[in-house]
Amino acid sequence: MRNTKTLSLALGLAIGASAQAANLIVYDFESEAAGALADAASIANAGTSGADGTVGGIAGGTATIVTGAGPGGVTTNYLSLSPSNEDLEGVGAPHIGTGGTIDSLNLGGDKAYTFAAWVRYGSQANDNMVFGSNAGNVLHLGSRGNQHWSGHWGDDINSGALLTEVGVWHHVAWTNTPGGQQTIYVDGAQVASGGDGNFGAYGGNGVEALLVGTSRNKGSFNGDLDDVRVYDETLTGTQIAALATAIPEPTSGILLSLASLALLRRRR
């Protein structure tokens, strides 16, 4: 399994020292033991927000730490969320509470942000939101039906013809600028950009807690997550590509590109 400190340092170097981005949240799940998680279980946060994550919504399904083939086929720990039905939303679905609100983390619709994660969707029914909130007009980043989705509740964009896949790991990132320009990246490539800049109704709902793995509007996430990250800056396409191609060598904690990892495997 990966070395958390080594991985975080390597990824920090990968996105460049000049970025000046606060990496608020990093959930890599390596500090958690494999197995089912209970309500109020703690999820280690290697980011700068000052709060670990807290598991919730277990009455509505399961949250499990799995040790298995993660992104790039590397054996690692990842989080598997399974709601009891596809109609659940908000805190009624299995999720991680980040310990911060949209305002306290400075992640409003008129603010710069980057959300990213390795994602393996287990369903295309209803919304499957990787990031969101509980009630009101909220942030929703993930999948709607079978499209990659970025939403500010009334100011949404989607990936159009590029559909989500069930059962396949992809790196997905969602960015925003202070002017409300939203962009979606899949495996380091930009797949959608837009937003009319009015920030949607989400812009006035900063009291909402930021949640991972759920949102309003039947937003319960069904699938697997790894290397969940939140920045209070808009990372560049180059920086996001670095995140999307970074895979840890499990025995040493060294960060390798996907191409390097494939070459090593062919040589073995």
Secondary structure, DSSP 4 states (H G I P E B T S, - for coil): ---HHHHHHHHHHHH-GGG---EEEEE--TTSPSEEPPTT-EE---SSSS--EEEE-GGGEEEEEEEEE-GGG-EEEEEEEEESSTT--GGGSSEEEEEEETTTTT--TTS-EEEEEEEEES--SSEEEEEE-SSSS--EEEEETTEEEEESSSSEEEEEEEE--BS--EEEEEEE-TT--EEEEETTEEEEEE--SS-TGGGG-TTSEEEES--TTT----EEEEEEEEESS---HHHHHHHHTEEE-TTT--EEEHHHHHHHHHH-
